[in-house]
């Protein structure tokens, strides 16, 4: 396929993703208000008595619900979107790897949603309990719906992306682009890089940074074992191929 052919294929894949996300947005907008209620529940539980979520502009709530519907569509249509991404990569793969496109798309969406779920059910309760602990009789939190949504979505998407780490380790190891030995040698640099990424993706406080960095460190260690398993499987298949008799020797 020529360069223009690749670009046209990419355009078609992206167009399909945009269309399905728009359709999902329309569908989820009808339930945007209860979705926001569910999304803000971890914060509401920790709010002091008398504190409420507010919006500070006339259209604040309207645009907040639109963003909620858009993000719900991104998560809800993620299996289709990941499939389009992997299907675009598939022409450059070997026949065996092409058969793995559907499982890769499935597990990509599973890990993405699992990362966001981990953030929502595990990180949010701890984080909001910590942040609301600074409230006093004279300092009462009155958080806007826009600010909370931006904070929550930033962390949810970041955790979703981070949880893809083992999958990418498996994929790159199968192609020989990554080895478990290399990951072990670069562990100290990886730790530094992880804390830098956590500082960029999270709000500007050490507590949120650590809440994200610790799962990333654990995922890095898991990725080493995933890489080792994938690399071992790759070597076994290579050895089997070399052991097969050729037509000349037969």
N, C-alpha and C positions, 0 to 999 in steps of 0.2 A: 504494500500500500504506500502511495506517495505521501509527502508531507501534507499536501492539500487534502488528500483522502483522510488522513488522521485527524486533521482539523475539522473536516466536515462531520466525521464520526463523533468527535468530541462535542461538536455543536448539537448534533442530534440527541446525544445522551443527556447533555445539560438541559436541552429544551424539554425532554421528557420529565426530568427531575423537577423543573420549574412548574410544569403543568400539574403534576401530581401534588406538589406542595401547595399550589394555589387552590386546587380542589379540596385538599385537606383543610386549608385555612377557612374556606367557606363552610365546611362541615363543622369544624371545631368552634367557629365564632358563635354559633348558637348556644354553646355550653361554656363560653369563656368565663362568665361570672362564677359558676360553681368550680371551674378549674382553678381560678385565682384563689377562691376560698380554700381549696385543698392545698394549693401551693403555699399559701401564707399561714397555714395551720401551725407549723413548727414555731413561727414567730409569735403568733397570737397567744399560744400557751404560756410563753415566757414574758409577755407584756405585763407591766405592773397594773394594778387596779386604776382605772380612769384613763389609761392610754388607749388610743385607737389609731388605726391606719387612716391617713388623710390623703387628699390630693390637693395640690397647690396651684392648679391652673384649671380654667373652665373645662378644657377637653382632656384633662389628665386621666380620668377614669376610662374615657372612651379609647384613647390611644393605648392605655395599659391593657385593656381587654383585646385590642387588636394584636398587640405583641404576644399576649398569652396564646391566642389562637394560632399565630404564626409558628411559635415555638412548639406548641402541641402538634401542629402539622409536621414540623421537621422530625420530631421524635416518632410520630405515628407512621409516617411514610418512610422512615429510615431503612427498612428492609428493601424497599424498591429502589431507593437512592443508592444504597451500597451495592445492590446488584448492578445498576447501571455503571457505577465506577469500576467494579471488577470486570464487567463485560467489556468495557473499553480497553482494559489492560490485557484481556484474554488473548487477542490475536498475536501478542508477542510471547505467549507461553507455549510450552510443549503440550502435546496432546493430553498427557496425564494431568498436567496442571490445569488445563482447560476444564476438565471434569470437576475440578474443585471450586469452580467459580460460584456455584450456587451455595455450597456449604460455607465458603468464605463470606459471602454476602449475608448469610443467615447469622453466622457467629459474629460478624462485624456489628450488626444491629443488636445482637444479644449483649455483647460486651459494652456497647455504647449505652444502652438502656440500663445495664447493670451498674455502670459507673455513676450515672445520674441517680439511680435508686440508692446506691451506697451513700452518696452525698446527701440526699434528701432525708433518709431514715437514720443515718448514723452521724453525719457531720453537722447538719443543721441544728438538731436539738442541743448538741454540746456547744456549738458556736453561739447560738442565740441566748442560751443560759448564761454564758460568759459575758456577752456584750450587754445584756439587760441587767447584769449584776452591778453595773456602774450607776444605775438609777438611784436617786435619793428623793427626799421630800421636796427639794427645790429644783432638781434636775429630772424632769419627766420626759421619757422618749415619746415623741409624736412623729412617727416615721411615715413618709409619703409612700403611696402605692407605687409610684414610678421608681423611687430609689430602691425600695425593697425588691421590685421585679428585676431591676438591673443587677443588683447584688446576687440574687438567687440564680438568675439565668447564667451569669458569668461563671459561677461555681458549678452549676449542673452540667453545662456544656464542657467545661474544662475537665471535670471528672469523667465525663463520657469519653472524651478523646484520650485521656490518660489510660483508661482501662483497655484501650486497643493495643497497648504495648506488647503483651504476650502474643497476640495475633500477628503483629508485624514482625516480631522476633522469629516466629515460626516460618512466616513467608520468606523473609530474607535468608534464613538459614537453609531452607530448602533449595534456594538458588545459589548457595555458596557465597553470598554477600556478607554474611555475618556468621561468626563462630562463637561457641561458648567460651573458648579460651580467650578470645579478644575481649569479650564482655567482662570476664573476670579480671583481665589485666587493666581494663579501663574503669574499674569500679570506683576508684577514688575521684576520677574526673566526672564520672556519671553522678556521683553524690553531689558534687558541686553544681553540676548542670541542673540537677533536679531541684535544688533549692533556689537556683536562679529562675527557673521556669515557674516554680510555685510562687515566687515573689511577684512575677509578672502577671500571672493569671488570677491571683487572689487579691482581695482588698489590701491596702497598705498597712498591715499589722502582722506582727510575728506569729500570733496565735493562729490566724487563718492560714498563714504560710506553712506552719507545722502540720496543721490538719490535712493539708494536701500533700506535703512532702513525704510524710510517713507512709501513706498508701503507695505513693510512687516508688519509694525505696523497696517496699515489699514486692511490688509488681516487677521491679527490675530483677530481683532475685528469682522470682517465679519465671521471668523471661529467660534467664540463664538456663534453667532446667528445660524449658520448652525448646530453646535453641539446641541444647544438647540432644534432646530426643529427635528433633527434626533432622539435625545433622547426621546422627547415627543412622536414621532411616535412609537418608540420601546416600550414605556410603554403602549401606547394605544393598541398595538397588544397583549402585554402580558396580559393586563386586559381582552381583548376580549377572549383570549384563556382560561383564568381561568373561565370566565362566561359561556362558552359552557358546556352543560350538558354531563356528561360521560355516558357510557353505563349502569353503575350500577344505577345511579340516575334516568336514563330514565326508 
